[in-house]
Amino acid sequence: MNDRTDPSALALEDQPAPAAPAGADPFASLAAQAAAIDGSGQVDTAAAASAQLAATAQSTAAELADALRMVRLMARPMISWWEEYDRVWSDQTIEGIATAGAEIMARHGWTMGQAWAALGPYIALVGATLPPALLTLKAVKARQAAEAVRRSAPPSTTPPPPDEAEGVRP
């Protein structure tokens, strides 16, 4: 059967399309639909970027916490006299530092790999130099304290005790 001969088809063809309100853009609804589609894509993209940023920050925080734990482990022998060391530099403290540091790194687009690539030689230099420098400073201060005590003590016939800072000679 031909649609032209169907009376209901003819009735629909003869109907004029609904007119847009006077002064309205006939493409406004199409533009609104396009904007809604574009906007939802932007929202999805922004949500994905935010999730990626959070995942990167979390991964960076874990790497940073591992690095800080290593530094804590290396520093412990130099500060063995401090009873509060493990409490002050607890895992909770390190996690807090790592989380905050990772957020800052994420805002600037830095990763641990980039940080190690840029700062690794400097960190290695400090790691190699700082422990002997601190031990040397401790020995010098111990020697100075022993000299001050020796100068302030009344003369005696007994020889002075050996230096506290072994291996340090004037």
Secondary structure in CASP SS format (residue, H / E / C, confidence):
PFRMAT SS
TARGET T0000
AUTHOR 0000-0000-0000
METHOD secondary structure of the structure
MODEL  1
M C 1.00
N C 1.00
D C 1.00
R C 1.00
T C 1.00
D C 1.00
P H 1.00
S H 1.00
A H 1.00
L H 1.00
A H 1.00
L H 1.00
E H 1.00
D H 1.00
Q C 1.00
P C 1.00
A C 1.00
P C 1.00
A C 1.00
A C 1.00
P C 1.00
A C 1.00
G C 1.00
A C 1.00
D C 1.00
P C 1.00
F C 1.00
A H 1.00
S H 1.00
L H 1.00
A H 1.00
A H 1.00
Q H 1.00
A H 1.00
A H 1.00
A H 1.00
I H 1.00
D H 1.00
G H 1.00
S H 1.00
G H 1.00
Q H 1.00
V H 1.00
D H 1.00
T H 1.00
A H 1.00
A H 1.00
A H 1.00
A H 1.00
S H 1.00
A H 1.00
Q H 1.00
L H 1.00
A H 1.00
A H 1.00
T H 1.00
A H 1.00
Q H 1.00
S H 1.00
T H 1.00
A H 1.00
A H 1.00
E H 1.00
L H 1.00
A H 1.00
D H 1.00
A H 1.00
L H 1.00
R H 1.00
M H 1.00
V H 1.00
R H 1.00
L H 1.00
M H 1.00
A H 1.00
R H 1.00
P H 1.00
M H 1.00
I H 1.00
S C 1.00
W C 1.00
W C 1.00
E C 1.00
E C 1.00
Y H 1.00
D H 1.00
R H 1.00
V H 1.00
W C 1.00
S C 1.00
D H 1.00
Q H 1.00
T H 1.00
I H 1.00
E H 1.00
G H 1.00
I H 1.00
A H 1.00
T H 1.00
A H 1.00
G H 1.00
A H 1.00
E H 1.00
I H 1.00
M H 1.00
A H 1.00
R H 1.00
H C 1.00
G C 1.00
W C 1.00
T C 1.00
M H 1.00
G H 1.00
Q H 1.00
A H 1.00
W H 1.00
A H 1.00
A H 1.00
L H 1.00
G H 1.00
P H 1.00
Y H 1.00
I H 1.00
A H 1.00
L H 1.00
V H 1.00
G H 1.00
A H 1.00
T H 1.00
L H 1.00
P H 1.00
P H 1.00
A H 1.00
L H 1.00
L H 1.00
T H 1.00
L H 1.00
K H 1.00
A H 1.00
V H 1.00
K H 1.00
A H 1.00
R H 1.00
Q H 1.00
A H 1.00
A H 1.00
E H 1.00
A H 1.00
V H 1.00
R H 1.00
R H 1.00
S H 1.00
A C 1.00
P C 1.00
P C 1.00
S C 1.00
T C 1.00
T C 1.00
P C 1.00
P C 1.00
P C 1.00
P C 1.00
D C 1.00
E C 1.00
A C 1.00
E C 1.00
G C 1.00
V C 1.00
R C 1.00
P C 1.00
END
